[in-house]
Amino acid sequence: MAALLLGLGLAPAAAAAEIGAVAVSHEQGRYQIRLEARLAAPADAVYAVFTDFSRLGELNPSVREVDWQPQLDPPELTTRLRLCAGLFCRSLRQIQQMTLSPGEAGGQIVARVDGSRSDLRSGEARWAFSACGEQHTCLRFEAELEPGFWIPPLLGPWIVQRQLHEEALTTSRGLERLAAEAARR
Protein backbone atom coordinates (compact mmCIF):
# COMPACT_ATOMS: atom_id res chain seq x y z
CA MET A 1 0.00 0.00 0.00
CA ALA A 2 2.88 2.39 0.61
CA ALA A 3 4.11 2.54 -2.93
CA LEU A 4 0.60 3.66 -3.44
CA LEU A 5 0.76 5.54 -0.25
CA LEU A 6 4.29 6.22 -0.66
CA GLY A 7 3.74 6.70 -0.02
CA LEU A 8 4.85 6.07 2.77
CA GLY A 9 11.50 8.60 10.74
CA LEU A 10 13.74 10.53 8.38
CA ALA A 11 13.07 14.11 9.40
CA PRO A 12 15.30 16.92 8.15
CA ALA A 13 16.63 19.49 10.57
CA ALA A 14 13.98 22.03 9.57
CA ALA A 15 11.03 19.91 8.47
CA ALA A 16 8.53 22.07 6.68
CA ALA A 17 6.31 19.37 5.17
CA GLU A 18 2.66 20.02 5.85
CA ILE A 19 0.05 17.33 5.40
CA GLY A 20 -3.26 19.02 4.66
CA ALA A 21 -6.50 17.27 3.88
CA VAL A 22 -6.55 13.50 4.34
CA ALA A 23 -9.77 11.69 3.49
CA VAL A 24 -10.41 7.94 3.52
CA SER A 25 -13.70 6.28 2.74
CA HIS A 26 -14.59 2.62 2.52
CA GLU A 27 -17.27 0.98 0.45
CA GLN A 28 -17.70 -2.66 -0.57
CA GLY A 29 -14.14 -3.61 0.37
CA ARG A 30 -12.54 -0.73 -1.53
CA TYR A 31 -10.81 2.30 -0.03
CA GLN A 32 -10.92 5.72 -1.65
CA ILE A 33 -8.07 7.93 -0.48
CA ARG A 34 -7.30 11.61 -1.00
CA LEU A 35 -4.39 13.51 0.45
CA GLU A 36 -2.89 16.95 -0.05
CA ALA A 37 0.54 18.05 1.13
CA ARG A 38 2.85 21.04 0.79
CA LEU A 39 6.59 20.45 0.67
CA ALA A 40 9.42 22.94 1.11
CA ALA A 41 11.25 22.12 -2.11
CA PRO A 42 10.78 22.97 -5.81
CA ALA A 43 8.30 20.75 -7.68
CA ASP A 44 10.75 19.64 -10.38
CA ALA A 45 13.25 18.51 -7.71
CA VAL A 46 10.58 16.69 -5.69
CA TYR A 47 9.29 14.92 -8.81
CA ALA A 48 12.85 13.90 -9.78
CA VAL A 49 13.54 12.49 -6.31
CA PHE A 50 10.20 10.67 -6.11
CA THR A 51 10.65 9.01 -9.51
CA ASP A 52 14.16 7.78 -8.67
CA PHE A 53 12.54 4.56 -7.48
CA SER A 54 15.82 2.95 -6.45
CA ARG A 55 15.90 5.48 -3.57
CA LEU A 56 12.39 4.85 -2.18
CA GLY A 57 13.86 3.24 0.93
CA GLU A 58 15.71 6.50 1.64
CA LEU A 59 12.41 8.38 1.51
CA ASN A 60 10.62 6.07 3.88
CA PRO A 61 12.04 3.21 5.99
CA SER A 62 8.77 1.27 5.56
CA VAL A 63 10.00 0.47 2.04
CA ARG A 64 12.09 -2.69 2.44
CA GLU A 65 12.67 -3.77 -1.19
CA VAL A 66 12.38 -2.08 -4.57
CA ASP A 67 12.70 -3.52 -8.08
CA TRP A 68 12.26 -0.98 -10.88
CA GLN A 69 11.92 -2.40 -14.41
CA PRO A 70 11.82 0.65 -16.73
CA GLN A 71 12.52 -1.48 -19.82
CA LEU A 72 9.14 -3.23 -19.58
CA ASP A 73 6.12 -1.92 -21.44
CA PRO A 74 4.59 -0.49 -19.36
CA PRO A 75 7.40 0.08 -16.81
CA GLU A 76 6.90 -1.95 -13.65
CA LEU A 77 7.66 -1.23 -10.00
CA THR A 78 7.73 -3.99 -7.39
CA THR A 79 7.92 -3.01 -3.74
CA ARG A 80 7.85 -4.83 -0.43
CA LEU A 81 6.77 -2.72 2.52
CA ARG A 82 6.46 -3.21 6.26
CA LEU A 83 3.54 -1.22 7.61
CA CYS A 84 2.37 -1.08 11.22
CA ALA A 85 -0.64 0.61 12.81
CA GLY A 86 -0.52 0.01 16.54
CA LEU A 87 -0.05 -3.73 17.08
CA PHE A 88 -1.27 -4.56 13.58
CA CYS A 89 1.73 -5.05 11.24
CA ARG A 90 1.78 -6.34 7.71
CA SER A 91 4.35 -7.03 5.04
CA LEU A 92 2.90 -5.90 1.72
CA ARG A 93 4.05 -6.78 -1.78
CA GLN A 94 2.91 -4.66 -4.70
CA ILE A 95 3.57 -4.89 -8.40
CA GLN A 96 2.47 -1.79 -10.27
CA GLN A 97 2.52 -0.63 -13.87
CA MET A 98 3.77 2.95 -13.83
CA THR A 99 3.03 5.90 -16.11
CA LEU A 100 5.36 8.86 -15.55
CA SER A 101 4.49 12.28 -16.97
CA PRO A 102 7.15 14.87 -16.09
CA GLY A 103 6.24 18.52 -16.53
CA GLU A 104 8.13 21.81 -16.50
CA ALA A 105 7.42 22.29 -12.80
CA GLY A 106 6.60 18.90 -11.34
CA GLY A 107 4.70 16.13 -13.04
CA GLN A 108 2.24 13.31 -12.60
CA ILE A 109 2.48 9.61 -11.86
CA VAL A 110 -0.17 6.94 -12.28
CA ALA A 111 0.32 3.49 -10.77
CA ARG A 112 -1.96 0.53 -11.52
CA VAL A 113 -1.72 -2.51 -9.26
CA ASP A 114 -1.34 -5.95 -10.81
CA GLY A 115 -3.76 -7.74 -8.48
CA SER A 116 -2.76 -11.19 -9.70
CA ARG A 117 0.79 -10.71 -8.35
CA SER A 118 0.25 -8.33 -5.41
CA ASP A 119 -1.20 -8.32 -1.91
CA LEU A 120 -3.81 -5.89 -3.20
CA ARG A 121 -6.65 -7.25 -5.33
CA SER A 122 -6.70 -4.03 -7.31
CA GLY A 123 -5.71 -0.42 -7.09
CA GLU A 124 -4.89 2.75 -8.91
CA ALA A 125 -3.05 5.74 -7.52
CA ARG A 126 -2.31 9.19 -8.92
CA TRP A 127 0.27 11.68 -7.69
CA ALA A 128 0.31 15.24 -9.02
CA PHE A 129 3.30 17.45 -8.17
CA SER A 130 2.94 21.14 -8.96
CA ALA A 131 4.67 24.36 -8.00
CA CYS A 132 2.91 26.40 -5.34
CA GLY A 133 5.32 29.21 -4.81
CA GLU A 134 8.86 29.38 -6.08
CA GLN A 135 10.36 26.94 -3.57
CA HIS A 136 7.36 24.78 -2.67
CA THR A 137 5.54 21.79 -4.08
CA CYS A 138 1.87 21.03 -3.77
CA LEU A 139 1.26 17.30 -3.85
CA ARG A 140 -2.14 15.79 -4.52
CA PHE A 141 -2.55 12.03 -4.06
CA GLU A 142 -5.68 10.07 -4.95
CA ALA A 143 -6.10 6.31 -4.85
CA GLU A 144 -8.67 3.58 -4.92
CA LEU A 145 -7.44 0.32 -3.39
CA GLU A 146 -8.89 -3.07 -2.69
CA PRO A 147 -6.78 -5.02 -0.19
CA GLY A 148 -6.33 -8.72 -0.74
CA PHE A 149 -6.25 -9.26 3.03
CA TRP A 150 -8.58 -8.66 5.93
CA ILE A 151 -8.78 -5.25 7.59
CA PRO A 152 -11.21 -4.91 10.54
CA PRO A 153 -14.31 -3.33 8.93
CA LEU A 154 -15.18 -0.94 11.76
CA LEU A 155 -11.61 0.24 12.28
CA GLY A 156 -10.38 -0.09 8.68
CA PRO A 157 -10.90 3.49 7.47
CA TRP A 158 -9.47 4.90 10.71
CA ILE A 159 -6.43 2.58 10.53
CA VAL A 160 -5.83 3.43 6.85
CA GLN A 161 -6.23 7.18 7.45
CA ARG A 162 -3.89 7.17 10.45
CA GLN A 163 -1.27 5.07 8.63
CA LEU A 164 -1.58 7.18 5.49
CA HIS A 165 -0.98 10.40 7.44
CA GLU A 166 2.12 8.98 9.17
CA GLU A 167 3.57 7.51 5.96
CA ALA A 168 2.82 10.69 4.00
CA LEU A 169 4.60 12.84 6.58
CA THR A 170 7.64 10.54 6.66
CA THR A 171 7.80 10.38 2.86
CA SER A 172 7.30 14.14 2.48
CA ARG A 173 10.15 14.84 4.87
CA GLY A 174 12.32 12.36 2.99
CA LEU A 175 11.47 14.07 -0.31
CA GLU A 176 12.41 17.47 1.13
CA ARG A 177 15.67 16.13 2.52
CA LEU A 178 16.76 14.40 -0.71
CA ALA A 179 15.69 17.36 -2.89
CA ALA A 180 17.75 19.69 -0.66
CA GLU A 181 20.76 17.35 -0.91
CA ALA A 182 20.45 17.31 -4.72
CA ALA A 183 20.28 21.14 -4.80
CA ARG A 184 23.52 21.40 -2.78
CA ARG A 185 25.45 19.29 -5.31
ZINOR-V856004 format. One line per field, one symbol per residue. psi: psi as a letter, one per 20 degrees, with the letter a starting at -180 (. if undefined). A space follows every 10 residues. Layout:
psi->???
//
This chain:
psi->hhhhhmn.hn prhmpippoc pppprppljq ppppqqqpqm qqhhgggggh jmhijhhhhp ihohqpopmi iqorqpppqp qoppocioqp pppppqppop nqahmcaqpp pppnhijrjp hrqpqppppq pnrhkqpppp ppqpqoqjrp pphhighggg gggggghggg gghgggghhg ghhi.
//
